[in-house]
């Protein structure tokens, strides 16, 4: 699994997950319960083989990525 996205914004992860699932890409959210503290960002993970396509989908949708 590779990290696709890291954010403190609670609306970005569900949006990104919906976009990816719509394209048939499975993803997994980490740090869900820790992020309720407010300073620990949530992470969205995808399979290594899906990383390139997942990044392209999120960039096209305007989701900010770190890299």
MDAnalysis code that builds the backbone (N, CA, C; Angstrom):
import MDAnalysis as mda
import numpy as np

u = mda.Universe.empty(201, n_residues=67, atom_resindex=np.repeat(np.arange(67), 3), trajectory=True)
u.add_TopologyAttr("name", ["N", "CA", "C"] * 67)
u.add_TopologyAttr("resid", np.arange(1, 68))
u.add_TopologyAttr("resname", ["UNK", "UNK", "UNK", "UNK", "UNK", "UNK", "UNK", "UNK", "UNK", "UNK", "UNK", "UNK", "UNK", "UNK", "UNK", "UNK", "UNK", "UNK", "UNK", "UNK", "UNK", "UNK", "UNK", "UNK", "UNK", "UNK", "UNK", "UNK", "UNK", "UNK", "UNK", "UNK", "UNK", "UNK", "UNK", "UNK", "UNK", "UNK", "UNK", "UNK", "UNK", "UNK", "UNK", "UNK", "UNK", "UNK", "UNK", "UNK", "UNK", "UNK", "UNK", "UNK", "UNK", "UNK", "UNK", "UNK", "UNK", "UNK", "UNK", "UNK", "UNK", "UNK", "UNK", "UNK", "UNK", "UNK", "UNK"])
u.atoms.positions = np.array([
    [0.844, -1.174, 0.000],
    [0.000, 0.000, 0.000],
    [0.894, 1.244, 0.000],
    [0.448, 2.242, -0.733],
    [1.166, 3.520, -0.815],
    [0.249, 4.640, -0.353],
    [0.843, 5.645, 0.269],
    [0.068, 6.809, 0.696],
    [-0.241, 7.680, -0.506],
    [-1.498, 7.940, -0.714],
    [-1.957, 8.784, -1.806],
    [-2.207, 10.206, -1.333],
    [-2.760, 10.340, -0.142],
    [-3.232, 11.633, 0.326],
    [-3.111, 11.707, 1.840],
    [-2.765, 12.895, 2.324],
    [-2.692, 13.157, 3.773],
    [-3.307, 14.531, 4.003],
    [-4.304, 14.591, 4.883],
    [-4.992, 15.865, 5.087],
    [-5.653, 15.934, 6.455],
    [-5.817, 17.160, 6.940],
    [-6.592, 17.424, 8.155],
    [-8.019, 17.843, 7.822],
    [-8.284, 18.108, 6.552],
    [-9.610, 18.531, 6.113],
    [-10.554, 17.323, 6.121],
    [-11.596, 17.332, 6.943],
    [-12.477, 16.169, 7.056],
    [-13.331, 15.909, 5.818],
    [-13.382, 16.837, 4.874],
    [-14.216, 16.633, 3.685],
    [-13.449, 16.041, 2.508],
    [-12.137, 16.125, 2.514],
    [-11.343, 15.695, 1.365],
    [-11.305, 14.171, 1.225],
    [-11.108, 13.462, 2.315],
    [-10.990, 12.003, 2.253],
    [-12.268, 11.345, 1.723],
    [-13.457, 11.689, 2.233],
    [-14.670, 11.068, 1.667],
    [-14.868, 11.391, 0.180],
    [-14.535, 12.611, -0.215],
    [-14.652, 13.006, -1.620],
    [-13.693, 12.184, -2.481],
    [-12.443, 12.085, -2.054],
    [-11.442, 11.329, -2.800],
    [-11.825, 9.846, -2.858],
    [-12.320, 9.320, -1.763],
    [-12.733, 7.915, -1.723],
    [-13.854, 7.649, -2.716],
    [-14.818, 8.546, -2.775],
    [-15.929, 8.399, -3.722],
    [-15.435, 8.437, -5.162],
    [-14.532, 9.363, -5.468],
    [-13.973, 9.441, -6.817],
    [-13.245, 8.154, -7.197],
    [-12.434, 7.659, -6.284],
    [-11.649, 6.458, -6.569],
    [-12.531, 5.220, -6.706],
    [-13.495, 5.072, -5.827],
    [-14.400, 3.923, -5.922],
    [-15.194, 3.968, -7.224],
    [-15.540, 5.166, -7.670],
    [-16.255, 5.310, -8.939],
    [-15.442, 4.846, -10.128],
    [-14.121, 4.847, -9.998],
    [-13.215, 4.391, -11.059],
    [-12.717, 2.970, -10.819],
    [-13.246, 2.321, -9.782],
    [-12.873, 0.935, -9.508],
    [-11.564, 0.769, -8.771],
    [-11.105, 1.813, -8.090],
    [-9.860, 1.747, -7.335],
    [-10.195, 1.635, -5.850],
    [-9.703, 0.581, -5.220],
    [-9.927, 0.395, -3.799],
    [-8.952, 1.255, -3.010],
    [-9.421, 1.801, -1.914],
    [-8.561, 2.610, -1.054],
    [-8.914, 2.325, 0.396],
    [-7.995, 2.705, 1.275],
    [-8.145, 2.429, 2.697],
    [-7.721, 3.662, 3.481],
    [-8.533, 4.058, 4.434],
    [-8.259, 5.248, 5.230],
    [-7.568, 4.858, 6.538],
    [-6.483, 5.556, 6.842],
    [-5.755, 5.336, 8.093],
    [-5.904, 6.544, 9.012],
    [-5.679, 6.329, 10.282],
    [-5.692, 7.383, 11.305],
    [-7.072, 8.012, 11.494],
    [-8.097, 7.250, 11.270],
    [-9.469, 7.772, 11.376],
    [-9.763, 8.260, 12.791],
    [-9.461, 7.454, 13.778],
    [-9.799, 7.816, 15.155],
    [-8.809, 8.805, 15.753],
    [-7.575, 8.762, 15.316],
    [-6.567, 9.700, 15.810],
    [-6.839, 11.113, 15.298],
    [-7.443, 11.233, 14.122],
    [-7.667, 12.552, 13.533],
    [-8.716, 13.358, 14.283],
    [-9.468, 12.730, 15.176],
    [-10.443, 13.484, 15.959],
    [-9.756, 14.442, 16.922],
    [-8.474, 14.227, 17.148],
    [-7.709, 15.137, 17.998],
    [-7.456, 16.470, 17.298],
    [-7.523, 16.480, 15.981],
    [-7.400, 17.716, 15.231],
    [-6.021, 18.006, 14.673],
    [-4.986, 17.407, 15.212],
    [-3.644, 17.697, 14.722],
    [-2.992, 16.498, 14.027],
    [-3.643, 15.359, 14.021],
    [-3.135, 14.184, 13.320],
    [-3.902, 14.052, 12.008],
    [-3.231, 14.178, 10.887],
    [-3.944, 14.098, 9.605],
    [-4.364, 12.669, 9.261],
    [-5.428, 12.571, 8.521],
    [-5.873, 11.286, 7.996],
    [-5.069, 10.970, 6.742],
    [-4.890, 9.682, 6.476],
    [-4.170, 9.256, 5.282],
    [-5.048, 8.324, 4.460],
    [-4.930, 8.445, 3.157],
    [-5.650, 7.584, 2.236],
    [-4.623, 6.749, 1.487],
    [-4.778, 5.439, 1.556],
    [-3.826, 4.511, 0.965],
    [-4.464, 3.789, -0.216],
    [-3.627, 3.480, -1.222],
    [-4.066, 2.688, -2.373],
    [-3.005, 1.625, -2.666],
    [-3.368, 0.650, -3.470],
    [-2.395, -0.368, -3.888],
    [-1.295, 0.280, -4.705],
    [-0.114, -0.295, -4.639],
    [1.035, 0.209, -5.404],
    [0.704, 0.336, -6.886],
    [0.006, -0.651, -7.420],
    [-0.301, -0.667, -8.853],
    [-1.348, 0.371, -9.250],
    [-2.116, 0.874, -8.284],
    [-3.163, 1.862, -8.566],
    [-2.718, 3.303, -8.308],
    [-1.519, 3.496, -7.776],
    [-1.080, 4.816, -7.347],
    [-1.071, 5.843, -8.481],
    [-0.502, 5.496, -9.607],
    [-0.405, 6.439, -10.728],
    [-1.794, 6.893, -11.186],
    [-2.688, 5.934, -11.398],
    [-4.035, 6.257, -11.865],
    [-4.817, 7.031, -10.808],
    [-4.658, 6.673, -9.545],
    [-5.358, 7.371, -8.457],
    [-4.920, 8.824, -8.375],
    [-3.621, 9.070, -8.508],
    [-3.135, 10.458, -8.506],
    [-3.724, 11.246, -9.672],
    [-3.768, 10.637, -10.834],
    [-4.311, 11.316, -12.013],
    [-5.784, 11.665, -11.810],
    [-6.544, 10.750, -11.240],
    [-7.975, 10.981, -11.005],
    [-8.182, 12.139, -10.035],
    [-7.420, 12.153, -8.947],
    [-7.589, 13.212, -7.959],
    [-7.108, 14.564, -8.480],
    [-6.014, 14.580, -9.229],
    [-5.554, 15.851, -9.806],
    [-6.583, 16.419, -10.766],
    [-7.160, 15.552, -11.587],
    [-8.168, 15.999, -12.555],
    [-9.389, 16.584, -11.849],
    [-9.705, 16.055, -10.670],
    [-10.854, 16.524, -9.905],
    [-10.512, 17.758, -9.047],
    [-9.238, 18.155, -9.032],
    [-8.843, 19.320, -8.279],
    [-8.521, 19.067, -6.811],
    [-8.307, 17.814, -6.462],
    [-7.947, 17.484, -5.082],
    [-6.454, 17.748, -4.908],
    [-6.069, 18.580, -3.934],
    [-4.646, 18.907, -3.757],
    [-3.851, 17.715, -3.226],
    [-2.766, 17.398, -3.921],
    [-1.849, 16.339, -3.515],
    [-0.519, 16.978, -3.150],
    [0.202, 16.370, -2.243],
    [1.467, 16.932, -1.765],
    [2.574, 16.863, -2.797],
    [2.653, 15.792, -3.568],
    [3.792, 15.628, -4.478],
    [3.536, 16.149, -5.864],
])
